[in-house]
Structure formats: structure tokens, C-alpha cells
Amino acid sequence: MSGQKYVQLNPMFQDAVANWQKKLGMVDSVLSTWNDVQKKWQALESIFVGSADIRVQLPDDSKRFDVINADYQDLMRTAADVTNVVEACNTEGRQERLENMLTQLELCEKALQDYLETKRIAFPRFYFVAPADLLDILSKGSNPQLILRHLSKCFDNVHNLSFKPHEITGEPTKVCCHKHICVPIALGADALST
């Protein structure tokens, strides 16, 4: 629009067009960053909030995520107060706040990837498991019955196991039985923690 003759010759129009270009450019930039923050926050929220094992293994990153989580939830609560997208995106400090959140979320994501890599090095079959499944296995590793659905991803031709009940309590033990062969399972939280 700024290239049209009646805008170029009229300084009032030129200023208004330049102002709108700046505002709409900021809307595009803020919404793009906001979308990235939302995707990363959504992926990491269930991991850092919902998994006690991850909180124990990555205490600094869990604290970092708690700060980000509080800031993000505050941002989302206050965002509903301004219904005009141009005003909401051009709020003072909004872009910087989102960029800071994105940087901190990327640090949490990197620490999580490093943690998963240490587990893959300790047990190479984990290289065949998707990161989300590996997190599920690690968070439920002390209870082998809960990770049965992931067996086929780690071991070929193993789709299910039955567990020998404890003689006194009747609770499933960490002894696996398949075709009358019973083997103690050493793949629990103790074996995976490094």
C-alpha cells in the first residue's frame, strides 16, 4: 500500500501506513513466538509437572520449568483481558517476555534430551523407542506391569509377559514367567538410574 502514488505524496497517509506496518509486523512476530512457546510448554508440562522421577533426576530444570510455568499461566490469564489482537501483541515487553520463555524452555528441552541420551547409552535398546515412550518407561520403571505396552518396541517378538504372584501377598513380583520359564527382572528403576 505504501507504494501507491496517493500514499507517497501525502505524508499523513505515509505515516499511518508505516505505523500499521510496524504494528502488524509486531503482531506476526509475537504470534509466531507465542505459538512456539505454547508448543514447547505443552510438550514439557506433562513431563516436568506430571513425572516425579524427572523432577528428581533434573531438579534444576524442574525449578526452571516451574518458573516458566507460572509465568506462562499468568500470561495466558492476562491475555484474555485484551481482546484486540493488535493491542495484545503490541503490549510493552510482550515480545521480550515470550522470547525469554522460549529460551528457558529450550534449555529445559536440551536437559531432558541429555537425560534421555544417558539412559539410551546405559541401555542401547532404548534407541528404538520414541522419546515420549522412553519417558513413560522411565517414569514407571519401578512397576514393570505398567510398561508392558512398550515391550515390543524394545524387544522383538515379545508382546506380553505374565508375572509370578508373590506367595504370601499375591502381589505381582518382579519375576517374569513366559512358557513356564521364570526369570527375575533387573530392568527396574534401580537398573535405569544413573
N, C-alpha and C positions, 0 to 999 in steps of 0.2 A: 504494500500500500504506500510505503514511503517513496517509492519510485515514480508515483504518478505526478503529473505536472501540477495539479492544483494543490497538492500537499507540499511539494518542493518550493513553490512560490509563496506559500503562506506560512510564516514562522509559527503561528499559533497551532495550525494543524500538525506541523512538523514536530513540535514539542509534545503534543498529545499522542501522536503515533509513536514517538520514541519512548514515551512514558509507558504506553501499553505494551510495547515490545519488551521493555525491561521487566514489567510485571508478569507478562505471560511466560517469558523465559524463566523467571524465578519459579513460577508455578510448575513448569515442566521439570526443572531441576529438583525442586523439593519433592514432588510426587514420585519421581524416579528413585530418589534416595529413600523416601519413606517406604516405597514398595520393597526395596532391597532389605531395609531394616525389618519390615514385617515378616518377610520370608525367613530370614535368618533367626529372628526371635521365635517364630512359630516352630521352627525345626529344633531349636535348642531348649525351648521352655520345658517340654516334657522330659528332656534328658536331665537338665540341671535342677528342676524343681521336683520331678517325679522319681528320680533314682537316687536312693540313699547311698548306694555303692559309688556312684560317680561323685557325689558330694564328698565322700570320704577320700577317694583317690585323688580328686582335684580340688582341694579346699580353697586355694587362692582364686581359681577360676570360678568356683561356685559363688564366692563372695562377690567377685566382679559381676557375675551374671545377676546376682540379687540386686545390685545397684542399678544395672541396666533395666532389669525387670520392673523395678519401682518407677524408674524414670519413664519407661515406655508406657506403663499403665497410666501414669499421670498425664503424659502427652495425649493418650487416646481419650481420657476423660475430658480434658480441656478442649480437645479438638472439636467435640460436639457442640461447644458453646458458640463457635463461629461457623455459620452455615454457608458463607460466601467463600468459595474456594480461592479466589484471588486474594482476599483479605487473610484467610487462614494460612496460605502459603507464603505471603509476604510479611508475616508477623516477624518482628525483630528477633533475631537469634534462632529462628526455627531451623534454617538450613544447617547452621553450625552444630546445633544440638543433635540433629539427625546424623550428621557426619561423624560426630563423636560416638554416638551409639553404635553406628556401623563399624567403626574402628575397633571398639571394645568387643563387639560381637564376633568380629573376625579373629580377635585374639583368643576368645573362648573356643571358637571353632578349631583353630590351629592346635590349641592344647588338647582338645578332645581327639583330634586326628592323631596327634603324637601318642596319646594314651592308647588308642586302638592299635597303633603300629607296634607298641611294645608287647601287646597281647598277641598280635599276629606273629611276632618274632618268637615268643615263648611257645606258641602252638601254631605251626605253619598251616594247618588245615583251615584256620580262620581266614586265610587269604581268599578262600572260596565263598565266604559269607559276606553279604552286604553289610555296610556299616550299621544300619538300623537293626538288623537281625543280630549282629555281634553285640550291640549294646544291650539288646534284650537278653541274650545268653549270659553276658557278664553280670547284669543286674539280678538275674535269677539263678546264677551258677551254684548257689548253695542248696538249691532244691532241684535236683535233676529231672523230676517229673514235669516241671514247668518248661523245660527246654526240649522236650521230645519232638516238638514240631520242627525243630531246626536240625535234627539228626541227619536227615537226608542231604542237607547242604554241606555237612562236614564229612560224612562217611557214605561211600557208595553202597547201595543195596541194604542199608539199614534204615528202616522206616519207623520202627516202633520197638520198644523194649518193655518187658514186664519186670517189676521189682519185687524181690522176695520180701514178704512181710516179716516184721520183727516178731520173734517167737512170743514175747510177753505182751508188748503193747499193740501189736497188729499194724503199726505204722509202717509205711514203705521204708525200706532201708536203702543204703547206697550200694546194694548188691543187685546187679542186673542179671536176669535169667533169660536165656534165649535157647530154645530147643534143649532143655534140661541141663544146660551148662551155666553155672553161676559164677560171675566174675565181680570182684569189688570195683567200684567206680572211683577213680582217682581224679576225675575231672570235675572238681567242685570249686568253690571259691578259694579254698586253700591252695589248690594247684594253679589257679589262674592269677592269684595276686602276686605282683612283683614290685 
